Amino acid sequence: MEKKCKKAKWLSGDALQIAVKRKEAKSKGEKERYKHLIAEFQRIARRDKKAFLSDQCKEIEENNRMGKTRDLFKKIRDTKGTFHAKRGLIKDRNGMDLTEAEDIKVQEYTEELYKKYLHDQDNHDGVITHLEPDILEWEVKWALESITTNKASGGDGIPVELFQILKDDAVKVLHSICQQIWKTQQWPQDWKRSVFIPIPKKGNAKECSNYHTIALITHASKVMLKILQARLQQYVNRELLDVQAGFRKGRETRDQIANIRWIMKKGREFQKNIYFCFIDYAKAFDCVDHNKLRKILKEMGIPDHPTCLLRNLYVGQEATVRTGHGTTDWFQIGKGVHQGCILSPCLFNLYAEDIMRNTGLEEAHAGIKIAGRNINNLRYADDTTLMAESEEELKSLLMKVKEESEKVGLKLNIQKIKIMASGPINSWQIDGETVETVSDFIFLGSKITADGDCSHEITRCLLLGRKVMTNLDSIFKSRDITLPTKVHLVKAMVFPVVMYGCESWTVKKAERRRIDAFELWCWRRLLRVPWAARKSNQSILKEISPGCSLEGIMLKLKLQHFGHLVQRVDSLEKTLMLGGSGQEEKGTTEDEMAGWHHRLNGHGFGWTSGVGNGQGGLVCCDSWGRKESDMTEQLN
């Protein structure tokens, strides 16, 4: 394999010429000349790097001034040098390192991963006579406008932006193609071809199993898929339970994070032990059986016409794997949904819903009783969390889920399954493997502890924020970027890392002080103020003029989240937040609301009650009591 020469992108031609001379001097043994060339190269390299960073920072400032958000953050990523994992040598199925470029294309592994096992024959002829209403031109136009831009194109190399530029002409052509597919139920072969891109995950980069594949499909096919998704959405919403929050409109990871925190809070209030099992599937999206998926869609009442379209989409699929060494030969895909396809999240959610129905979780008595409702699982796509009030009940739920999952081709990754409990628990074994018991777990990006204390998560987020702030030093040190732009970057890139999941935090006095200290640390670092400088916090804030404090923004997010949930009708989040545990029910008390109002007045906002209509508003101040605006915002 030819070894590629490493070259920094900021090095000029002069620096590269000196590098060549330096190499020659070393090979000839000219020590004095070699030392001189090293010093000369370092001097020119430092000059080139400084000029390069200056140009980059000028572009960042210009993008911010022009409002080009995408270009702004792309340039920041390029400037700070984000790490990208590189795939070199990998191991074959026998554990031997592969050195030939043709072998490194991982075709063997990918073909095996998507190979179909013919234990369940598909006898469907692929054509039905009863058709759904025809596709209309406005549907094609809507689908074309709603497709996300700036995405890698498929095998044909035609991006969706080209169709959007052509406007009505493209709509007419695409409408004709989509209508033909709709009537004949046959897809063009080019639309059934995918280009797989292996993306490295955590772990050993030599192991093929530590990669997941993203499928690049033709952008023209996304129009048809978008229309099909819109036609199926009413059935998906009807069939999915509210415990499933993955890839659903109006539901986010923060909702499930808040749900699990509220469940733990109710357990503490009513002195109940809660046992959690965090399930991990091995290659869940890649192991979906197409025949079983079609049967599940039929059982759930999905019309035959879209079901047949989906069946014919997956029959005869072909794919190639694209790596740094080239592309593999085309091979057949026998199972799995495309990671990257518009329909994949909906189809997998229905697949997982069928597993839970067959498990009988809705009828099971095991679970957490809150406000007259029994809750024993929370799901976000393939991330499933089981919960119960006893160890025996939890183990029973896990074994049922394992059994039903294996019936449809999904296997549990026992090594990654974690058990967390607020009470005593014994060691578990499943299929001869020990299930790990933990005292904390990273749940959808947020740290959950067995005692339900949020202080560990707050400390973790503050450390992550410090790391991001430090990584942006090369930008914040630049004199080519104005102070308002730097403040904007801190609020856009640092604060969101710290505030992730803050809607469900219980913040104590000590944590509030840490949050305020972190914010001032950010502003002092931004201004390059040394820690020993005798400069007051008030003078720092006056120079920065940040508006609302970090804690004030957190409190605003928490109240907005609360108002958002209260407006929902019979939602899971509302039940968990306002409902009680067991027979006694407990809502949000006047003391709790008074505490929120007190923190509003003291940490960034003043609360005003609407007269007559009962609506409240927020008066924005900073955390130091200085009023920034007399304007009020509606909570919703």
Order of alpha helices (4+ residues) and beta strands (2+ residues): alpha-alpha-alpha-alpha-alpha-alpha-alpha-beta-beta-alpha-alpha-beta-alpha-alpha-beta-beta-beta-alpha-beta-beta-beta-beta-alpha-beta-beta-beta-beta-beta-alpha-alpha-alpha-alpha-alpha-alpha-alpha-alpha-alpha-beta-beta-beta
